[in-house]
């Protein structure tokens, strides 16, 4: 007789998708829990979503990012007391890191569209914005931003420290702690594709902490290595071919988790940031995935693409 699985809800921002995807990599978790879909927290706020008593009564595992009291019935202090006594509550912080991307600001030229809800370039670059307004050319902008001494080392180290201290403060009252992991690993491995979009490395660390709290085995090292390595795109291509055959012979396709990790866009890391922070994973040949480009682009190509937002500026792409 097949027993029904426990119910799990992940109530967080867009980072919920990463955590849910990583949890699905655990065979033991999937055997014990099924995901109950709810809106992302910012969507729930916009939609005036209501957690019914019936839904909350059925939840056995509630994984959440804290929401302030100003959000009323969706706030953490309002939701948690409504959960059943048997429900395991696991909080994880808003995942972000300023260290790699100190140039990031709001992009005043971001144009939302059906294809790009936050615009093709949702993250603005403070220096490009200032220098275009000052009349600098593409080549002048590239030359200055490419200098390995553009940023001062003390400023960058302070950015890292401030970011990690703030994250440590936010995670102090919840179960998942990630700031120490970032501090230990940010120089050796890319942990964030943008200011607030963690890579699979962070997702797997958060997931393993969740599994540990649930007394479930951690993700096998083979899985961690697969999603930390550059072999994942090859596995993705292989899996698509296998699934094409399986569909033809009426077999259920294998689950493919890799696109969840590879689809998000990236912001380039300045050469001066890479140099002063001793980022071993960045080289002059590093490339980045951006909206609207089939192939990854170099640091200089990113700047050229970013500048296409300015209709008055001529850039040779």
C-alpha beads as a LAMMPS data file, in Angstrom:
LAMMPS data file: protein, C-alpha beads

317 atoms
316 bonds

1 atom types
1 bond types

-500.0 500.0 xlo xhi
-500.0 500.0 ylo yhi
-500.0 500.0 zlo zhi

Masses

1 110.0

Atoms # bond

1 1 1 0.000 0.000 0.000
2 1 1 1.410 3.376 -1.037
3 1 1 1.466 5.968 1.740
4 1 1 0.619 9.580 0.951
5 1 1 3.523 11.968 1.105
6 1 1 3.834 14.906 3.468
7 1 1 3.066 18.399 2.179
8 1 1 5.800 20.995 1.704
9 1 1 5.410 24.696 0.914
10 1 1 8.286 26.997 -0.033
11 1 1 7.137 30.596 0.463
12 1 1 9.819 32.983 -0.717
13 1 1 10.811 35.273 -3.570
14 1 1 12.079 33.969 -6.945
15 1 1 14.833 32.150 -5.049
16 1 1 12.133 29.655 -4.051
17 1 1 12.434 28.067 -7.509
18 1 1 16.119 27.326 -6.957
19 1 1 15.498 25.750 -3.546
20 1 1 12.576 23.652 -4.788
21 1 1 14.624 22.446 -7.734
22 1 1 17.547 21.460 -5.513
23 1 1 15.245 19.652 -3.089
24 1 1 13.938 17.574 -5.982
25 1 1 17.480 16.251 -6.455
26 1 1 17.119 14.378 -3.155
27 1 1 15.544 10.953 -3.670
28 1 1 14.741 10.684 0.033
29 1 1 13.066 14.093 0.108
30 1 1 10.927 13.288 -2.953
31 1 1 9.868 9.988 -1.394
32 1 1 8.660 11.757 1.744
33 1 1 7.403 15.157 0.545
34 1 1 5.347 16.613 -2.265
35 1 1 5.428 20.300 -3.141
36 1 1 2.281 22.367 -2.708
37 1 1 2.509 25.310 -5.093
38 1 1 1.835 28.806 -3.767
39 1 1 2.661 32.193 -5.335
40 1 1 6.081 33.718 -4.819
41 1 1 5.913 36.088 -1.857
42 1 1 5.954 39.293 -3.923
43 1 1 3.247 37.840 -6.198
44 1 1 1.184 36.840 -3.167
45 1 1 1.427 40.396 -1.844
46 1 1 0.366 41.883 -5.193
47 1 1 -2.507 39.401 -5.576
48 1 1 -3.721 39.666 -1.963
49 1 1 -3.248 35.910 -1.733
50 1 1 -4.734 34.276 1.356
51 1 1 -3.356 31.165 3.078
52 1 1 -6.536 29.335 4.043
53 1 1 -6.806 27.532 7.363
54 1 1 -7.298 24.296 5.413
55 1 1 -4.048 24.771 3.478
56 1 1 -2.038 25.668 6.569
57 1 1 -3.483 22.714 8.460
58 1 1 -2.227 20.305 5.775
59 1 1 1.348 21.615 5.629
60 1 1 4.009 19.393 7.208
61 1 1 7.053 21.446 6.126
62 1 1 7.044 25.220 5.711
63 1 1 10.225 26.682 4.192
64 1 1 10.143 30.463 4.095
65 1 1 11.957 33.759 3.786
66 1 1 10.906 36.187 6.538
67 1 1 8.365 38.870 5.626
68 1 1 7.909 41.985 7.742
69 1 1 4.758 42.765 9.741
70 1 1 3.761 45.449 7.232
71 1 1 2.595 42.622 4.948
72 1 1 -0.238 41.729 7.291
73 1 1 -1.592 38.188 7.045
74 1 1 1.337 37.184 4.806
75 1 1 3.956 38.312 7.312
76 1 1 6.054 35.713 9.093
77 1 1 4.704 36.671 12.524
78 1 1 1.179 36.172 11.229
79 1 1 1.697 32.929 9.295
80 1 1 3.895 30.849 11.589
81 1 1 1.495 30.751 14.576
82 1 1 -1.244 29.459 12.261
83 1 1 0.725 26.367 11.263
84 1 1 -0.029 23.015 12.890
85 1 1 2.185 21.943 15.794
86 1 1 3.563 19.048 13.724
87 1 1 4.722 21.385 10.923
88 1 1 8.486 21.803 10.636
89 1 1 9.353 25.473 10.058
90 1 1 12.626 26.341 8.311
91 1 1 13.569 29.928 7.524
92 1 1 16.254 30.938 5.031
93 1 1 17.482 34.479 4.370
94 1 1 17.102 36.646 1.314
95 1 1 20.164 35.500 -0.638
96 1 1 22.360 38.285 -1.952
97 1 1 26.012 39.319 -2.119
98 1 1 27.353 42.783 -2.986
99 1 1 30.965 41.701 -3.279
100 1 1 31.004 40.773 -6.976
101 1 1 28.845 43.610 -8.316
102 1 1 29.413 46.957 -6.534
103 1 1 28.473 48.803 -9.748
104 1 1 24.852 47.595 -9.688
105 1 1 22.043 50.180 -9.480
106 1 1 18.506 50.418 -10.842
107 1 1 18.475 50.696 -14.615
108 1 1 16.440 53.768 -15.640
109 1 1 16.304 52.467 -19.231
110 1 1 14.943 49.004 -18.387
111 1 1 11.918 48.415 -20.615
112 1 1 9.687 45.547 -19.427
113 1 1 8.223 43.371 -22.165
114 1 1 6.449 40.055 -22.524
115 1 1 9.773 38.360 -23.294
116 1 1 11.762 40.257 -20.660
117 1 1 9.488 41.166 -17.713
118 1 1 12.214 43.280 -16.094
119 1 1 13.769 44.560 -19.306
120 1 1 16.636 43.145 -21.334
121 1 1 19.090 44.675 -18.837
122 1 1 17.325 44.691 -15.468
123 1 1 20.521 45.634 -13.615
124 1 1 21.957 49.079 -14.187
125 1 1 25.643 50.025 -14.166
126 1 1 26.293 53.248 -12.260
127 1 1 29.433 54.150 -14.205
128 1 1 28.058 53.511 -17.673
129 1 1 24.990 55.587 -16.789
130 1 1 27.118 58.491 -15.539
131 1 1 29.619 58.350 -18.386
132 1 1 27.057 58.186 -21.182
133 1 1 25.437 61.298 -19.707
134 1 1 28.902 62.888 -19.623
135 1 1 29.375 62.157 -23.321
136 1 1 32.034 59.438 -23.127
137 1 1 32.398 57.039 -26.049
138 1 1 32.120 53.267 -26.007
139 1 1 35.886 52.886 -26.265
140 1 1 36.528 55.290 -23.395
141 1 1 34.056 53.396 -21.202
142 1 1 35.569 50.005 -22.074
143 1 1 39.121 51.233 -21.497
144 1 1 38.352 52.614 -18.032
145 1 1 36.219 49.733 -16.771
146 1 1 38.784 47.204 -18.022
147 1 1 41.546 48.603 -15.829
148 1 1 42.544 46.222 -13.041
149 1 1 42.999 49.147 -10.646
150 1 1 39.662 50.813 -11.450
151 1 1 38.273 50.024 -7.981
152 1 1 40.360 50.437 -4.856
153 1 1 41.022 47.215 -2.973
154 1 1 39.984 48.587 0.447
155 1 1 36.621 49.697 -0.949
156 1 1 35.920 46.244 -2.398
157 1 1 36.928 44.401 0.771
158 1 1 34.655 46.714 2.741
159 1 1 31.775 45.896 0.353
160 1 1 32.308 42.200 0.975
161 1 1 32.451 42.675 4.736
162 1 1 29.372 44.881 4.932
163 1 1 27.388 42.470 2.773
164 1 1 28.296 39.428 4.870
165 1 1 27.701 41.215 8.174
166 1 1 24.234 42.275 7.064
167 1 1 23.449 38.747 5.873
168 1 1 24.695 37.289 9.181
169 1 1 22.414 39.692 11.035
170 1 1 19.388 38.663 8.970
171 1 1 20.028 34.937 9.385
172 1 1 20.653 35.131 13.136
173 1 1 17.026 34.371 14.052
174 1 1 16.323 31.680 11.435
175 1 1 17.502 28.142 10.797
176 1 1 19.554 28.419 7.587
177 1 1 22.932 30.173 7.824
178 1 1 24.719 31.005 4.581
179 1 1 27.051 33.954 5.281
180 1 1 29.926 31.794 6.576
181 1 1 29.677 29.563 3.495
182 1 1 29.861 32.597 1.203
183 1 1 32.868 33.953 3.093
184 1 1 34.703 30.636 2.743
185 1 1 33.920 30.086 -0.936
186 1 1 33.321 33.345 -2.827
187 1 1 36.905 33.588 -4.092
188 1 1 37.106 30.043 -5.462
189 1 1 33.646 29.582 -7.017
190 1 1 31.024 31.840 -8.595
191 1 1 28.243 31.979 -6.007
192 1 1 26.013 34.675 -7.560
193 1 1 25.200 35.477 -11.192
194 1 1 23.865 38.897 -10.137
195 1 1 23.525 40.772 -6.875
196 1 1 20.547 38.637 -5.813
197 1 1 20.570 35.581 -8.091
198 1 1 22.512 32.772 -6.398
199 1 1 24.026 29.967 -8.444
200 1 1 23.358 26.266 -7.907
201 1 1 26.291 26.167 -5.482
202 1 1 24.337 28.293 -3.010
203 1 1 21.122 26.402 -3.756
204 1 1 22.757 23.077 -2.950
205 1 1 24.255 24.405 0.302
206 1 1 20.875 25.730 1.482
207 1 1 19.239 22.456 0.468
208 1 1 21.783 20.362 2.352
209 1 1 21.161 22.414 5.485
210 1 1 17.414 21.803 5.062
211 1 1 17.993 18.058 4.591
212 1 1 20.164 17.987 7.699
213 1 1 17.392 19.596 9.769
214 1 1 14.971 16.960 8.424
215 1 1 17.427 14.152 9.311
216 1 1 17.628 13.148 5.651
217 1 1 20.841 12.245 3.789
218 1 1 22.703 15.134 2.187
219 1 1 22.784 15.324 -1.594
220 1 1 25.291 12.805 -2.977
221 1 1 28.644 14.300 -3.906
222 1 1 28.171 13.081 -7.475
223 1 1 25.095 15.306 -7.841
224 1 1 26.839 18.289 -6.237
225 1 1 29.818 17.871 -8.573
226 1 1 27.526 17.637 -11.598
227 1 1 25.818 20.943 -10.908
228 1 1 29.018 22.686 -9.864
229 1 1 30.888 21.729 -13.007
230 1 1 30.978 22.741 -16.653
231 1 1 29.822 19.272 -17.697
232 1 1 26.204 20.090 -16.870
233 1 1 25.404 21.659 -20.292
234 1 1 26.678 18.469 -21.963
235 1 1 24.493 16.372 -19.671
236 1 1 21.567 18.636 -20.540
237 1 1 22.055 17.979 -24.280
238 1 1 22.449 14.236 -23.664
239 1 1 19.296 14.103 -21.546
240 1 1 17.204 15.909 -24.157
241 1 1 18.205 13.288 -26.726
242 1 1 17.386 10.407 -24.390
243 1 1 13.992 11.907 -23.527
244 1 1 13.147 12.397 -27.210
245 1 1 13.547 8.648 -27.691
246 1 1 11.624 7.820 -24.517
247 1 1 8.643 9.905 -25.676
248 1 1 8.628 8.119 -29.019
249 1 1 8.276 4.759 -27.290
250 1 1 5.690 6.116 -24.815
251 1 1 7.976 6.137 -21.782
252 1 1 7.949 8.911 -19.204
253 1 1 10.911 11.291 -19.777
254 1 1 13.600 11.652 -17.152
255 1 1 13.390 14.846 -15.093
256 1 1 15.825 17.507 -16.296
257 1 1 16.786 19.957 -13.577
258 1 1 19.692 21.628 -15.317
259 1 1 17.751 24.433 -17.117
260 1 1 16.700 25.749 -13.719
261 1 1 20.363 26.399 -13.015
262 1 1 21.442 27.655 -16.424
263 1 1 18.664 29.948 -17.624
264 1 1 19.300 33.072 -15.588
265 1 1 21.194 36.044 -16.937
266 1 1 24.479 37.288 -15.567
267 1 1 26.199 40.578 -14.817
268 1 1 29.920 40.679 -15.623
269 1 1 32.504 41.010 -12.882
270 1 1 34.825 43.981 -13.371
271 1 1 38.502 43.050 -13.931
272 1 1 39.456 45.219 -10.936
273 1 1 37.001 43.308 -8.712
274 1 1 38.420 39.987 -9.889
275 1 1 41.982 41.174 -9.313
276 1 1 41.586 42.789 -5.877
277 1 1 39.342 40.044 -4.467
278 1 1 41.565 37.279 -5.893
279 1 1 38.681 35.584 -7.718
280 1 1 40.317 32.463 -9.105
281 1 1 37.390 31.542 -11.392
282 1 1 37.574 34.771 -13.464
283 1 1 39.983 35.183 -16.368
284 1 1 40.314 37.552 -19.324
285 1 1 38.400 34.969 -21.363
286 1 1 35.422 34.700 -18.986
287 1 1 32.030 35.050 -20.692
288 1 1 28.503 35.823 -19.490
289 1 1 24.947 34.919 -20.436
290 1 1 22.667 37.900 -21.184
291 1 1 19.157 38.396 -22.537
292 1 1 18.847 38.300 -26.306
293 1 1 22.243 36.726 -27.055
294 1 1 22.522 33.131 -28.254
295 1 1 26.115 32.833 -27.121
296 1 1 27.836 34.068 -24.002
297 1 1 29.603 37.414 -24.295
298 1 1 32.890 38.837 -23.028
299 1 1 33.130 41.751 -20.609
300 1 1 33.694 44.167 -23.516
301 1 1 30.826 42.654 -25.547
302 1 1 28.512 43.040 -22.569
303 1 1 29.277 46.762 -22.381
304 1 1 28.607 47.116 -26.108
305 1 1 25.280 45.282 -25.783
306 1 1 24.324 47.316 -22.697
307 1 1 24.986 50.541 -24.605
308 1 1 22.445 49.614 -27.301
309 1 1 19.822 50.932 -24.852
310 1 1 21.036 54.431 -25.696
311 1 1 19.529 55.315 -29.081
312 1 1 21.758 58.366 -29.433
313 1 1 25.009 56.424 -28.978
314 1 1 26.701 54.707 -31.909
315 1 1 28.309 51.418 -30.932
316 1 1 29.939 48.928 -33.280
317 1 1 28.607 45.535 -32.187

Bonds

1 1 1 2
2 1 2 3
3 1 3 4
4 1 4 5
5 1 5 6
6 1 6 7
7 1 7 8
8 1 8 9
9 1 9 10
10 1 10 11
11 1 11 12
12 1 12 13
13 1 13 14
14 1 14 15
15 1 15 16
16 1 16 17
17 1 17 18
18 1 18 19
19 1 19 20
20 1 20 21
21 1 21 22
22 1 22 23
23 1 23 24
24 1 24 25
25 1 25 26
26 1 26 27
27 1 27 28
28 1 28 29
29 1 29 30
30 1 30 31
31 1 31 32
32 1 32 33
33 1 33 34
34 1 34 35
35 1 35 36
36 1 36 37
37 1 37 38
38 1 38 39
39 1 39 40
40 1 40 41
41 1 41 42
42 1 42 43
43 1 43 44
44 1 44 45
45 1 45 46
46 1 46 47
47 1 47 48
48 1 48 49
49 1 49 50
50 1 50 51
51 1 51 52
52 1 52 53
53 1 53 54
54 1 54 55
55 1 55 56
56 1 56 57
57 1 57 58
58 1 58 59
59 1 59 60
60 1 60 61
61 1 61 62
62 1 62 63
63 1 63 64
64 1 64 65
65 1 65 66
66 1 66 67
67 1 67 68
68 1 68 69
69 1 69 70
70 1 70 71
71 1 71 72
72 1 72 73
73 1 73 74
74 1 74 75
75 1 75 76
76 1 76 77
77 1 77 78
78 1 78 79
79 1 79 80
80 1 80 81
81 1 81 82
82 1 82 83
83 1 83 84
84 1 84 85
85 1 85 86
86 1 86 87
87 1 87 88
88 1 88 89
89 1 89 90
90 1 90 91
91 1 91 92
92 1 92 93
93 1 93 94
94 1 94 95
95 1 95 96
96 1 96 97
97 1 97 98
98 1 98 99
99 1 99 100
100 1 100 101
101 1 101 102
102 1 102 103
103 1 103 104
104 1 104 105
105 1 105 106
106 1 106 107
107 1 107 108
108 1 108 109
109 1 109 110
110 1 110 111
111 1 111 112
112 1 112 113
113 1 113 114
114 1 114 115
115 1 115 116
116 1 116 117
117 1 117 118
118 1 118 119
119 1 119 120
120 1 120 121
121 1 121 122
122 1 122 123
123 1 123 124
124 1 124 125
125 1 125 126
126 1 126 127
127 1 127 128
128 1 128 129
129 1 129 130
130 1 130 131
131 1 131 132
132 1 132 133
133 1 133 134
134 1 134 135
135 1 135 136
136 1 136 137
137 1 137 138
138 1 138 139
139 1 139 140
140 1 140 141
141 1 141 142
142 1 142 143
143 1 143 144
144 1 144 145
145 1 145 146
146 1 146 147
147 1 147 148
148 1 148 149
149 1 149 150
150 1 150 151
151 1 151 152
152 1 152 153
153 1 153 154
154 1 154 155
155 1 155 156
156 1 156 157
157 1 157 158
158 1 158 159
159 1 159 160
160 1 160 161
161 1 161 162
162 1 162 163
163 1 163 164
164 1 164 165
165 1 165 166
166 1 166 167
167 1 167 168
168 1 168 169
169 1 169 170
170 1 170 171
171 1 171 172
172 1 172 173
173 1 173 174
174 1 174 175
175 1 175 176
176 1 176 177
177 1 177 178
178 1 178 179
179 1 179 180
180 1 180 181
181 1 181 182
182 1 182 183
183 1 183 184
184 1 184 185
185 1 185 186
186 1 186 187
187 1 187 188
188 1 188 189
189 1 189 190
190 1 190 191
191 1 191 192
192 1 192 193
193 1 193 194
194 1 194 195
195 1 195 196
196 1 196 197
197 1 197 198
198 1 198 199
199 1 199 200
200 1 200 201
201 1 201 202
202 1 202 203
203 1 203 204
204 1 204 205
205 1 205 206
206 1 206 207
207 1 207 208
208 1 208 209
209 1 209 210
210 1 210 211
211 1 211 212
212 1 212 213
213 1 213 214
214 1 214 215
215 1 215 216
216 1 216 217
217 1 217 218
218 1 218 219
219 1 219 220
220 1 220 221
221 1 221 222
222 1 222 223
223 1 223 224
224 1 224 225
225 1 225 226
226 1 226 227
227 1 227 228
228 1 228 229
229 1 229 230
230 1 230 231
231 1 231 232
232 1 232 233
233 1 233 234
234 1 234 235
235 1 235 236
236 1 236 237
237 1 237 238
238 1 238 239
239 1 239 240
240 1 240 241
241 1 241 242
242 1 242 243
243 1 243 244
244 1 244 245
245 1 245 246
246 1 246 247
247 1 247 248
248 1 248 249
249 1 249 250
250 1 250 251
251 1 251 252
252 1 252 253
253 1 253 254
254 1 254 255
255 1 255 256
256 1 256 257
257 1 257 258
258 1 258 259
259 1 259 260
260 1 260 261
261 1 261 262
262 1 262 263
263 1 263 264
264 1 264 265
265 1 265 266
266 1 266 267
267 1 267 268
268 1 268 269
269 1 269 270
270 1 270 271
271 1 271 272
272 1 272 273
273 1 273 274
274 1 274 275
275 1 275 276
276 1 276 277
277 1 277 278
278 1 278 279
279 1 279 280
280 1 280 281
281 1 281 282
282 1 282 283
283 1 283 284
284 1 284 285
285 1 285 286
286 1 286 287
287 1 287 288
288 1 288 289
289 1 289 290
290 1 290 291
291 1 291 292
292 1 292 293
293 1 293 294
294 1 294 295
295 1 295 296
296 1 296 297
297 1 297 298
298 1 298 299
299 1 299 300
300 1 300 301
301 1 301 302
302 1 302 303
303 1 303 304
304 1 304 305
305 1 305 306
306 1 306 307
307 1 307 308
308 1 308 309
309 1 309 310
310 1 310 311
311 1 311 312
312 1 312 313
313 1 313 314
314 1 314 315
315 1 315 316
316 1 316 317
